[in-house]
């Protein structure tokens, strides 16, 4: 596009190209703008090397086309898109800060600024995770029920917080931060360890559960002192992991019944009675195979449900959990609660290579998830969709998956890779691989506030849906008709007469009736 700098391509022999971003050069994008009536803009990325290549064309009424015909109904509206984003883990921060100042600036601008893809969602771990180089919490003093010794660590004050503040300063709109704890302090846990099978001591309403609830408030308080406020918190990362014997990294076990009562007795009231009462609370934050059962247990309790805004899902067991048997049923049972895709990582299994720079197949997994889950729904919906059922966020936490473009610099899961971090060459270029490219494609043309609208189609495969623009006059995407439709990697923005914007997906949706304030 005019004014945008092209990708500085490099081939690592993995099937596709990556873009090199260094202290002296980084590719940029022009903002998505409204095409003239009757025209469309297409953004195309390909395995052969195209990266958000922009082209423009005109619609023809009743024109015969051999492979693709899309009919739009902008009066029929579906869910809105909250946005896209990533997570600022300890290892991500270590690697970002290992770059030179100029390279750091280019990296963050490519993700958060108008000349980049404008990520607007950021997951912030509460203390250590499997992407930390040490085990720690913010309240490791034994028996500190009043959290008098609660304190942020250097990982926060010297690493994550400066990065978040820099990203916020570059962003046109406020970032929506959401926090997730992996584990409580060990003195609160039944197994006395951060890893392995263990849950909170005692029962909801007791001193252990009250202290754990206050821990959330103290975290929000301390970040607020650095002018960082949060859109949401989750009740805990992957609570089912803490029910697994010998689980290898930080976890805290909860059953749905335990989470329900903890929220009703402790966490919900603590949030409601604090200065953070507007922070949204998200349950589950785990595999969607747990739905709808988990939601039924928690949300059918009126007290717990009154504190909750949404449900967080991960993708690692999606092959066991068809959408129609999980997300669709959950939405129909609880239409007033959003579903948010809070974490996804390609290449995270132990038998897979850690980093594949230029690996198109891994990137395709993100596109597939965005198209079938993030913008999709099951066929034959009969009830309104309210509020917007799913924000399209892909939240990287594993190195293989593109942790903010620094896949090659991430340590592996379970605290592996510490020496690897020490061996980094400071100030070297980073490489945005094809995993990032697939997210870039969607994030750039589907901004916060984009609204899905009705469609009809005649195409050789799949269904297509469409989006009505959010904050931009016409931000949206369509498959590039001139490229192979099966590649599913070409997106564009179009404005047929009478419409403001449209995009595509592979499933139909149900129309929302809830106000946009749910996502604000």
C-alpha positions as CSV (number, residue, x, y, z in Angstrom):
1,X,0.0,0.0,0.0
2,X,1.0,3.6,-0.6
3,X,3.2,4.8,2.3
4,X,3.6,1.3,3.8
5,X,7.0,-0.3,3.9
6,X,7.2,-3.8,2.3
7,X,8.3,-7.0,4.1
8,X,12.0,-7.6,4.2
9,X,11.6,-11.3,3.4
10,X,13.9,-14.1,4.5
11,X,13.6,-17.8,3.8
12,X,14.6,-20.3,6.5
13,X,13.8,-23.3,4.3
14,X,10.5,-24.1,6.1
15,X,8.1,-23.6,3.2
16,X,7.4,-19.9,3.4
17,X,9.0,-16.6,4.0
18,X,9.3,-14.5,7.2
19,X,9.6,-10.7,7.6
20,X,12.8,-9.4,9.2
21,X,12.3,-6.5,11.5
22,X,15.5,-4.8,12.9
23,X,16.7,-1.7,14.5
24,X,17.0,0.0,11.2
25,X,14.0,-1.3,9.2
26,X,10.6,-2.8,9.8
27,X,7.7,-3.3,7.4
28,X,4.6,-1.1,8.0
29,X,0.9,-1.0,7.0
30,X,-1.4,1.8,6.0
31,X,-4.7,2.0,8.0
32,X,-7.7,0.3,6.4
33,X,-9.8,3.0,4.8
34,X,-13.2,3.1,3.2
35,X,-13.3,2.2,-0.5
36,X,-15.6,4.1,-2.9
37,X,-19.1,2.7,-3.2
38,X,-19.2,-0.3,-5.5
39,X,-15.6,-1.1,-5.0
40,X,-13.6,-3.4,-2.8
41,X,-10.1,-3.6,-1.4
42,X,-8.4,-7.0,-1.0
43,X,-5.5,-7.9,1.3
44,X,-3.7,-11.1,0.3
45,X,-1.0,-13.1,1.9
46,X,0.3,-16.3,0.4
47,X,2.7,-19.2,1.0
48,X,4.7,-18.0,-1.9
49,X,5.5,-14.7,-0.2
50,X,2.7,-12.2,-0.4
51,X,2.2,-10.3,2.9
52,X,-1.0,-8.3,3.1
53,X,-0.6,-7.3,-0.5
54,X,-3.4,-4.7,-1.2
55,X,-5.4,-4.5,-4.5
56,X,-8.6,-2.9,-5.5
57,X,-11.5,-3.7,-7.8
58,X,-15.1,-3.0,-8.7
59,X,-18.3,-5.0,-8.2
60,X,-20.3,-5.9,-11.3
61,X,-24.1,-6.5,-11.0
62,X,-25.1,-10.0,-11.9
63,X,-21.7,-10.8,-13.3
64,X,-20.9,-14.5,-14.0
65,X,-18.0,-15.7,-12.0
66,X,-16.7,-19.3,-12.3
67,X,-15.6,-19.9,-8.7
68,X,-17.1,-17.5,-6.2
69,X,-20.3,-15.5,-5.8
70,X,-21.1,-13.6,-2.6
71,X,-24.4,-12.0,-1.7
72,X,-24.5,-9.6,1.2
73,X,-27.3,-8.6,3.6
74,X,-25.9,-5.7,5.8
75,X,-29.3,-5.4,7.5
76,X,-28.8,-8.8,9.2
77,X,-26.3,-8.3,11.9
78,X,-24.5,-10.9,14.1
79,X,-21.7,-10.7,16.7
80,X,-19.1,-8.0,17.1
81,X,-15.4,-8.6,17.3
82,X,-13.6,-7.6,20.5
83,X,-10.2,-7.8,18.9
84,X,-7.0,-9.7,18.6
85,X,-3.9,-9.9,20.8
86,X,-1.2,-11.7,22.6
87,X,0.3,-12.3,26.0
88,X,3.1,-10.6,27.8
89,X,4.8,-13.5,29.6
90,X,8.1,-13.3,31.4
91,X,10.0,-14.9,28.6
92,X,8.3,-12.6,26.0
93,X,9.4,-9.6,28.1
94,X,13.0,-10.9,28.5
95,X,13.3,-11.4,24.7
96,X,11.7,-8.1,23.8
97,X,14.1,-6.3,26.2
98,X,17.1,-8.2,24.8
99,X,16.7,-6.3,21.6
100,X,18.2,-2.8,21.0
101,X,15.9,0.1,21.8
102,X,15.2,0.8,18.2
103,X,14.4,-2.8,17.5
104,X,12.1,-2.9,20.5
105,X,10.3,0.2,19.2
106,X,9.9,-1.3,15.8
107,X,8.6,-4.6,17.2
108,X,6.0,-3.0,19.5
109,X,4.9,-0.5,16.9
110,X,4.3,-3.4,14.4
111,X,1.9,-4.9,16.9
112,X,0.2,-2.0,18.6
113,X,0.4,1.2,16.5
114,X,-1.7,2.4,13.5
115,X,1.2,1.5,11.2
116,X,1.0,-2.1,12.5
117,X,-1.8,-4.5,13.1
118,X,-3.2,-2.7,16.2
119,X,-3.5,-5.5,18.7
120,X,-5.9,-4.4,21.4
121,X,-6.1,-7.3,23.8
122,X,-3.2,-8.4,26.0
123,X,-3.1,-11.2,28.5
124,X,-1.0,-10.5,31.6
125,X,0.0,-13.4,33.8
126,X,-0.3,-12.9,37.5
127,X,3.2,-14.0,38.6
128,X,5.1,-16.9,37.1
129,X,4.0,-19.3,34.4
130,X,5.5,-22.1,32.3
131,X,7.1,-19.3,30.4
132,X,9.1,-18.0,33.4
133,X,12.7,-18.8,34.2
134,X,11.9,-19.3,37.9
135,X,9.0,-20.2,40.2
136,X,7.5,-17.3,42.2
137,X,4.2,-15.7,43.3
138,X,3.6,-12.2,44.8
139,X,3.0,-13.4,48.4
140,X,5.5,-16.2,49.2
141,X,5.8,-15.3,52.9
142,X,4.3,-18.2,54.8
143,X,0.9,-17.6,56.4
144,X,0.6,-14.0,55.2
145,X,-3.2,-14.0,55.1
146,X,-3.5,-10.2,55.1
147,X,-0.9,-10.0,52.3
148,X,1.2,-7.6,54.2
149,X,4.3,-8.8,52.2
150,X,2.5,-8.8,48.8
151,X,4.8,-7.3,46.2
152,X,5.3,-7.2,42.5
153,X,8.6,-8.6,41.3
154,X,11.3,-7.4,38.9
155,X,9.6,-9.4,36.2
156,X,6.7,-6.9,36.6
157,X,8.4,-3.6,37.4
158,X,11.4,-3.9,35.1
159,X,10.0,-6.0,32.3
160,X,6.3,-6.5,31.8
161,X,5.0,-3.1,33.0
162,X,7.5,-1.0,30.9
163,X,6.5,-3.0,27.8
164,X,2.8,-2.6,28.5
165,X,3.1,1.1,29.1
166,X,5.1,1.5,25.8
167,X,2.5,-0.5,23.9
168,X,-0.3,1.6,25.4
169,X,1.4,4.8,24.4
170,X,1.7,3.5,20.8
171,X,-1.9,2.4,20.6
172,X,-4.6,4.6,19.1
173,X,-7.2,3.2,21.5
174,X,-6.8,1.9,25.1
175,X,-5.6,-1.7,25.3
176,X,-7.9,-4.2,27.0
177,X,-5.7,-6.0,29.5
178,X,-6.9,-9.2,31.2
179,X,-5.0,-11.0,33.9
180,X,-4.8,-14.8,34.7
181,X,-3.1,-16.5,37.7
182,X,-1.4,-19.9,37.2
183,X,-1.1,-20.7,40.9
184,X,-1.5,-19.4,44.4
185,X,1.4,-19.2,46.9
186,X,2.4,-22.7,48.0
187,X,1.4,-22.1,51.6
188,X,-2.2,-21.8,50.4
189,X,-2.1,-25.1,48.5
190,X,-2.9,-28.7,49.6
191,X,0.2,-30.1,48.1
192,X,2.6,-27.3,49.2
193,X,4.0,-27.0,45.7
194,X,3.4,-24.8,42.7
195,X,3.3,-27.7,40.3
196,X,1.5,-31.1,40.5
197,X,-1.9,-31.9,41.8
198,X,-3.1,-29.4,44.3
199,X,-5.9,-27.0,45.1
200,X,-6.6,-24.4,47.8
201,X,-6.6,-25.5,51.4
202,X,-9.9,-25.4,53.3
203,X,-13.2,-24.5,51.7
204,X,-14.8,-21.4,50.1
205,X,-15.4,-18.6,52.6
206,X,-12.4,-19.5,54.8
207,X,-9.2,-17.7,55.4
208,X,-7.3,-19.4,52.5
209,X,-10.0,-18.6,50.0
210,X,-10.4,-15.0,51.3
211,X,-6.7,-14.5,51.0
212,X,-6.6,-15.8,47.5
213,X,-9.4,-13.5,46.5
214,X,-7.6,-10.5,48.0
215,X,-4.5,-11.5,46.0
216,X,-6.4,-10.6,42.8
217,X,-7.3,-7.2,44.3
218,X,-3.8,-6.5,45.4
219,X,-2.5,-7.3,41.9
220,X,-4.9,-4.9,40.3
221,X,-4.0,-2.2,42.9
222,X,-0.3,-2.5,42.2
223,X,-0.7,-2.3,38.5
224,X,-3.0,0.7,38.8
225,X,-0.2,2.5,40.6
226,X,1.7,2.2,37.2
227,X,-1.4,3.6,35.3
228,X,-2.3,0.2,34.0
229,X,-6.0,-0.8,34.5
230,X,-7.6,-4.1,33.5
231,X,-10.6,-5.0,31.4
232,X,-11.0,-8.4,32.9
233,X,-9.5,-11.2,35.1
234,X,-10.0,-14.9,34.8
235,X,-10.6,-17.0,37.9
236,X,-7.5,-19.0,37.1
237,X,-5.6,-20.5,34.2
238,X,-6.6,-24.1,33.3
239,X,-8.1,-25.1,36.6
240,X,-8.3,-28.7,35.5
241,X,-4.5,-28.9,35.2
242,X,-4.3,-28.8,39.0
243,X,-6.3,-32.0,39.2
244,X,-3.6,-33.9,37.3
245,X,-0.9,-35.8,39.3
246,X,2.7,-34.7,38.5
247,X,1.5,-31.8,36.3
248,X,4.8,-30.3,35.2
249,X,4.3,-26.5,35.7
250,X,2.4,-24.0,37.8
251,X,-1.3,-24.8,38.3
252,X,-4.1,-24.6,40.9
253,X,-6.9,-27.1,40.7
254,X,-10.5,-26.2,40.8
255,X,-13.6,-28.3,40.0
256,X,-16.5,-26.3,38.6
257,X,-18.3,-26.6,41.9
258,X,-15.3,-25.3,43.7
259,X,-14.9,-22.4,41.3
260,X,-18.6,-21.6,41.6
261,X,-18.4,-21.4,45.4
262,X,-15.1,-19.5,45.4
263,X,-16.6,-16.9,43.2
264,X,-19.9,-16.7,45.1
265,X,-18.3,-16.5,48.5
266,X,-14.9,-14.8,48.0
267,X,-13.7,-13.5,44.6
268,X,-17.0,-12.0,43.4
269,X,-17.6,-10.0,46.6
270,X,-14.0,-8.9,46.8
271,X,-14.1,-7.5,43.3
272,X,-17.6,-6.0,43.7
273,X,-16.5,-4.2,46.9
274,X,-13.3,-2.9,45.5
275,X,-12.3,0.0,43.3
276,X,-12.1,-2.6,40.5
277,X,-15.8,-3.4,40.5
278,X,-15.9,-2.7,36.8
279,X,-13.3,-5.4,35.9
280,X,-15.0,-8.3,34.2
281,X,-14.7,-11.8,35.6
282,X,-14.2,-14.7,33.2
283,X,-14.7,-18.4,34.3
284,X,-13.1,-21.6,33.0
285,X,-10.1,-20.3,31.0
286,X,-9.6,-23.9,30.0
287,X,-10.4,-26.4,27.2
288,X,-13.7,-26.0,25.6
289,X,-14.3,-29.8,26.0
290,X,-15.4,-28.8,29.5
291,X,-18.4,-27.0,28.0
292,X,-21.3,-26.9,28.5
293,X,-20.9,-28.8,31.8
294,X,-18.6,-26.2,33.5
295,X,-20.8,-23.3,32.6
296,X,-24.0,-25.2,33.8
297,X,-22.5,-25.8,37.2
298,X,-21.2,-22.3,37.7
299,X,-23.7,-20.1,36.0
300,X,-26.8,-21.8,37.3
301,X,-25.9,-20.5,40.7
302,X,-27.5,-17.0,40.7
303,X,-25.0,-15.6,43.3
304,X,-21.9,-16.7,41.4
305,X,-23.5,-15.8,38.0
306,X,-24.2,-12.3,39.2
307,X,-20.4,-11.6,39.3
308,X,-19.5,-13.2,36.0
309,X,-19.3,-11.6,32.5
310,X,-17.9,-14.4,30.3
311,X,-16.3,-17.7,29.7
312,X,-12.7,-18.2,28.5
313,X,-11.7,-21.1,26.3
314,X,-8.5,-22.7,25.1
315,X,-8.1,-24.8,21.9
316,X,-5.7,-27.7,22.8
317,X,-8.4,-30.4,22.9
318,X,-10.7,-28.9,20.2
319,X,-10.4,-32.2,18.2
320,X,-12.4,-33.8,21.1
321,X,-14.9,-31.0,21.3
322,X,-17.0,-30.1,18.2
323,X,-18.4,-26.6,18.2
324,X,-22.0,-27.7,18.0
325,X,-21.6,-29.9,21.1
326,X,-19.8,-27.2,23.2
327,X,-19.9,-23.6,22.2
328,X,-23.3,-23.7,20.5
329,X,-25.0,-25.4,23.4
330,X,-23.3,-23.1,25.9
331,X,-24.4,-20.1,24.1
332,X,-28.0,-21.2,23.9
333,X,-28.0,-22.1,27.6
334,X,-26.3,-18.8,28.6
335,X,-26.8,-16.2,25.9
336,X,-26.0,-13.3,28.2
337,X,-22.3,-14.4,28.8
338,X,-19.6,-13.8,26.1
339,X,-17.2,-16.6,25.1
340,X,-13.6,-15.5,24.8
341,X,-10.8,-17.4,23.2
342,X,-8.1,-16.7,25.8
343,X,-5.2,-18.9,24.7
344,X,-4.0,-20.9,21.7
345,X,-0.6,-22.2,20.8
346,X,0.5,-24.1,17.6
347,X,3.4,-26.4,18.0
348,X,3.0,-26.8,21.8
349,X,3.1,-30.6,22.0
350,X,6.3,-32.1,23.3
351,X,6.9,-34.1,20.1
352,X,6.8,-31.0,17.9
353,X,9.7,-28.8,16.9
354,X,9.9,-25.7,19.1
355,X,10.2,-23.1,16.4
356,X,9.5,-23.3,12.7
357,X,10.2,-19.9,11.1
358,X,8.2,-19.7,7.9
359,X,6.0,-22.7,8.8
360,X,2.8,-22.1,6.8
361,X,1.0,-25.1,8.3
362,X,1.1,-23.7,11.8
363,X,-0.1,-20.4,10.6
364,X,-3.0,-22.1,8.9
365,X,-4.1,-23.4,12.2
366,X,-4.8,-19.9,13.4
367,X,-6.7,-19.0,10.3
368,X,-8.8,-22.1,10.6
369,X,-9.6,-21.3,14.3
370,X,-10.4,-17.7,13.4
371,X,-12.7,-18.7,10.6
372,X,-14.5,-21.7,12.3
373,X,-14.5,-20.5,15.9
374,X,-13.7,-16.8,16.2
375,X,-16.2,-15.6,13.6
376,X,-18.3,-18.7,13.3
377,X,-21.3,-20.5,14.7
378,X,-23.3,-23.6,14.2
379,X,-25.9,-23.9,11.4
380,X,-29.6,-23.5,12.2
381,X,-29.4,-21.0,15.0
382,X,-32.9,-20.1,16.2
383,X,-32.2,-17.7,19.1
384,X,-30.7,-14.2,19.1
385,X,-27.0,-13.9,20.0
386,X,-26.4,-11.7,22.9
387,X,-24.0,-10.4,23.9
388,X,-21.3,-10.9,21.1
389,X,-20.6,-14.6,21.8
390,X,-16.9,-14.7,21.0
391,X,-14.1,-12.2,20.8
392,X,-11.6,-13.3,18.3
393,X,-8.4,-13.3,20.3
394,X,-5.5,-15.6,19.8
395,X,-3.3,-15.4,22.8
396,X,0.2,-16.7,22.3
397,X,2.0,-18.2,25.2
398,X,4.2,-20.8,23.6
399,X,7.4,-20.1,21.6
400,X,6.3,-22.1,18.5
401,X,3.3,-19.9,18.1
402,X,4.7,-16.5,17.6
403,X,5.1,-14.9,21.0
404,X,5.0,-11.4,19.7
405,X,7.1,-12.3,16.7
406,X,9.9,-13.7,18.8
407,X,9.3,-17.4,18.4
408,X,13.0,-18.2,18.0
409,X,13.9,-16.5,21.3
410,X,11.3,-18.1,23.6
411,X,12.3,-20.7,26.2
412,X,10.2,-23.8,26.1
413,X,7.5,-25.0,28.4
414,X,8.2,-26.1,32.0
415,X,11.0,-23.6,32.5
416,X,13.2,-25.0,29.9
417,X,15.5,-22.7,27.9
418,X,17.0,-20.6,30.7
419,X,20.5,-20.9,29.2
420,X,19.0,-20.3,25.8
421,X,18.0,-16.9,27.0
422,X,21.5,-16.1,28.3
423,X,22.9,-17.0,24.9
424,X,20.8,-14.4,23.0
425,X,22.6,-11.8,20.9
426,X,21.3,-8.5,22.0
427,X,20.0,-6.1,19.4
428,X,19.6,-8.7,16.7
429,X,16.7,-8.7,14.3
430,X,13.5,-10.6,15.1
431,X,11.6,-12.6,12.5
432,X,7.8,-12.6,12.1
433,X,7.0,-16.0,10.9
434,X,3.9,-17.3,9.1
435,X,2.0,-18.0,12.4
436,X,2.2,-14.2,13.0
437,X,1.3,-13.6,9.4
438,X,-2.1,-15.4,9.7
439,X,-2.9,-13.4,12.8
440,X,-1.7,-10.2,11.2
441,X,-4.1,-10.8,8.3
442,X,-7.1,-11.0,10.5
443,X,-6.1,-8.4,13.1
444,X,-5.4,-5.8,10.5
445,X,-8.8,-6.0,8.7
446,X,-11.0,-7.1,11.6
447,X,-10.6,-4.4,14.3
448,X,-12.3,-3.9,17.6
449,X,-16.0,-3.3,16.9
450,X,-16.3,-5.0,13.5
451,X,-19.8,-6.5,13.2
452,X,-20.7,-9.7,11.4
453,X,-23.6,-9.4,8.9
454,X,-25.7,-11.7,6.8
455,X,-24.7,-13.4,3.6
456,X,-25.5,-15.9,1.0
457,X,-22.9,-17.6,-1.2
458,X,-22.2,-19.8,-4.1
459,X,-18.8,-21.3,-3.8
460,X,-17.1,-24.6,-4.2
461,X,-16.5,-25.1,-0.5
462,X,-17.6,-23.9,3.0
463,X,-19.8,-21.1,3.9
464,X,-19.0,-17.4,4.0
465,X,-20.1,-14.8,6.4
466,X,-19.5,-11.1,6.6
467,X,-18.7,-8.2,8.9
468,X,-19.9,-4.7,9.2
469,X,-17.2,-2.2,10.1
470,X,-16.3,-1.1,13.6
471,X,-14.3,2.0,14.3
472,X,-13.0,2.4,10.8
473,X,-15.6,3.4,8.2
474,X,-15.1,0.1,6.3
475,X,-12.8,-2.4,7.9
476,X,-13.5,-5.9,6.8
477,X,-12.3,-8.9,4.8
478,X,-13.3,-11.1,2.0
479,X,-11.4,-14.0,0.4
480,X,-9.4,-13.0,-2.6
481,X,-11.4,-14.5,-5.6
482,X,-8.3,-14.5,-7.8
483,X,-6.3,-16.8,-5.5
484,X,-7.1,-20.4,-4.6
485,X,-10.1,-20.2,-2.3
486,X,-8.8,-23.2,-0.4
487,X,-5.7,-21.3,0.8
488,X,-8.0,-19.2,3.0
489,X,-5.3,-16.6,3.3
490,X,-6.5,-13.7,1.3
491,X,-8.6,-11.1,3.0
492,X,-9.9,-7.8,1.9
493,X,-12.2,-4.8,2.6
494,X,-15.2,-4.1,0.4
495,X,-18.0,-1.6,0.3
496,X,-20.8,-2.5,-2.1
497,X,-23.4,0.2,-2.6
498,X,-25.5,0.3,0.5
499,X,-23.1,-1.5,2.8
500,X,-20.2,-0.2,4.9
501,X,-18.1,-3.3,5.2
502,X,-18.1,-7.1,5.0
503,X,-15.9,-10.0,5.7
504,X,-16.0,-13.8,5.5
505,X,-15.8,-16.9,7.7
506,X,-16.9,-20.5,7.3
507,X,-19.9,-20.8,9.6
508,X,-23.2,-18.9,10.0
509,X,-24.1,-17.0,13.1
510,X,-27.1,-15.8,15.1
511,X,-27.9,-12.1,15.5
512,X,-27.0,-10.2,18.7
513,X,-29.3,-8.0,20.7
514,X,-27.1,-7.0,23.6
515,X,-25.5,-3.6,23.7
516,X,-21.9,-3.1,22.6
517,X,-21.1,-2.0,26.2
518,X,-20.4,-5.7,27.0
519,X,-17.2,-5.5,25.0
520,X,-16.3,-1.9,25.8
